[in-house]
């Protein structure tokens, strides 16, 4: 199957790969997985006191589309408020990366990772 | 007729694979195209369909995870959509560590030892979880079925790890 140029670009030069301290109260961690293909995705957001995402890191074990989706998401969420980030839809990710129908679930995984991270942040703020 | 009935065995996770393989050969012989060379087109078509069904049944019952999924489906347990994300954080953290462990094997000072260790860890964890699921399938009540379903999804992550392990083995020792 042919990957789009944007997927290949993110796959070969992934943005913001790495980890943050998950115990840091200002770090939100979202972990999601896809049983169908065994992909595992970790998205971490560093969030300022006024709720702005200052930095984002990801680590993904999965196919090119899963890596590209998470890489793209780290670029998109930076500078956004957590509310704005929570509105990012998988369809926008899939469209930007020109994902074929069989790879749509990779973009869903990335959207779910953002949601899981925000949930983690809220539970930490409690 | 369900797949177990097709092989004339009772619905159980505990399947004798040798017996299953022998039955498979026997069943396939009975519907082999050669036997229907002079039959009507209608009968030939039925034989081909039967052969495909026997094949599907064999592939499903042979593999533990597919067999488990099939049993749960027969019981009417609703399986979560394959596309639905799994979000058990501690399990996924552990999965990520296992993937890191596999990724680190090729950088180890002693690659053989590191590979064998990784293989041992994966085999052991997979088997433990499989045993737990088998027990839950055996219990066969609503709560146990739901737990079995959850563990089946977890086992699929291990299945992926085993594929990666095979790939790693090929890349490390294939010369």
Contacts between the chains, C-beta under 8 A, distances in Angstrom:
chain1	res1	chain2	res2	distance
A	29	B	89	7.7
A	31	B	87	7.0
A	31	B	89	4.6
A	31	B	92	4.2
A	31	B	93	6.2
A	31	B	96	7.6
A	32	B	85	4.5
A	32	B	86	6.8
A	32	B	87	5.5
A	32	B	92	7.0
A	33	B	85	6.8
A	33	B	86	4.3
A	33	B	87	7.6
A	33	B	92	4.9
A	33	B	95	6.6
A	33	B	157	6.3
A	34	B	83	7.5
A	34	B	85	6.3
A	34	B	86	6.8
A	35	B	82	6.9
A	35	B	86	5.4
A	35	B	153	4.2
A	35	B	154	7.8
A	35	B	156	4.2
A	35	B	157	6.5
A	36	B	82	4.1
A	36	B	83	6.7
A	36	B	156	7.3
A	37	B	160	7.0
A	38	B	156	6.3
A	38	B	157	5.2
A	38	B	159	6.8
A	38	B	160	2.4
A	38	B	161	7.1
A	38	B	163	7.7
A	39	B	160	7.9
A	40	B	92	5.6
A	40	B	95	5.1
A	40	B	96	5.4
A	40	B	99	6.6
A	40	B	157	7.1
A	42	B	92	7.6
A	42	B	96	6.1
A	59	B	96	6.9
A	61	B	96	6.9
A	61	B	99	4.5
A	105	B	83	4.7
A	108	B	83	6.4
A	108	B	85	6.7
A	109	B	85	5.7
A	112	B	85	4.1
A	112	B	87	7.1
A	116	B	87	5.7
A	116	B	89	7.7
A	120	B	89	7.9
